[in-house]
């Protein structure tokens, strides 16, 4: 925080832009992993044994 307070405004804006870029990239990566996992896990989810195991919930 001290470093940010001592940084000129135009650089703080660039740092903020970069931080937003990183956050967006992380969210996209996270969504990608989720989508890839879904295809792999769906093989187990669609088994009759799974339906039986979860029918009481």
C-alpha positions, 0 to 999 in steps of 0.5 A: 500500500505504501508503494502505491501511495508513493506512485504517480497517478498515471502509473497507478491507473496502469497497475489497476488496468493490469490487475483487472486484466489478471482478474479477468484472466483468472476468471476465464481460466477458472471457467475453462477448467469448469467446462472441461471438468464437466465433460469428464465428470458427466460420464459418472453423473449419468450412471444409474448407480449415481441416480440411486445414490442421490435419489433420497436427497 
